[in-house]
Amino acid sequence: MQWYKRIIKSETTRSTLCWLAANYVRFIHTTGRWRTQGGDLPAHYLTEGKPFIVAFWHQRLLMMPYTWISVAGNRPFNMLISSHRDGEIISRTVGYFGTKTIAGSTGKGKGGAAALRQIIKALKAGEVVGMTPDGPRGPRMRASDGIVQAARMANVPIFPLTYSASNRKVLRSWDRFVLPLPFSRGVFHWGDPIYVDRKLADAGIEAKRVELENALTELTQQTDISLGLDAIPPANPDELPKQKRSAIAAGETGK
């Protein structure tokens, strides 16, 4: 990947990559036959002016602008994107579709508190925020609790969301990034909302984290299988940090 890092240091190259990526997304959507499943409830929330958080795995980022547009039209959508250079490319790409970006992550690292404040501000303003609970660096399909904390603080539900396409390329990246191919049958699939009580204690936060992880993985895998595709598994215990391997061994995290 050294060649990639050298290339994206160029501003001109980054701009070109973002333009190409946005047009590829448009091409995939135009040539495919896409349908939306489970979109009635989020559409109702939007009609009523009720904000919520959208959760999707990092591997399903590419078509998210159209997944959102399929139920929301031109309503505002904010996406939490990491502030490193790869994140800048994603941010500028989705910006072609009117998606706004909140830079950072909900982790405890640098910028986490500032990003959380922006998320809460957007939700309080009645807007929707999309987040990848396994991003920006994984482990794949293993949720952090930051998204649950944000939902608790803003007193909003979390809607699991995914998409799948009958023709695709699964990249050999940490997240097994899904690249849809032209002329596919595709599904934008919304799951049932997960409600987070504002008074939830820390033990309850972990339970909700597991609930979200399980729900989002099941939704994503079932959507793939419905199109005749192999389900992509979450990172196995050997790929996880030691503390998370211990949680799985103790039965605290879903498979």
PyMOL commands that set and color helices and strands:
alter all, ss='L'
color gray80, all
select helices_A, chain A and resi 2-7+11-31+40-47+58-60+64-72+85-95+112-124+146-154+202-226+237-239+242-249
alter helices_A, ss='H'
color red, helices_A
select strands_A, chain A and resi 33-37+53-55+77-81+100-103+128-131+158-165+168-170+178-180+185-190
alter strands_A, ss='S'
color yellow, strands_A
deselect
rebuild
show_as cartoon
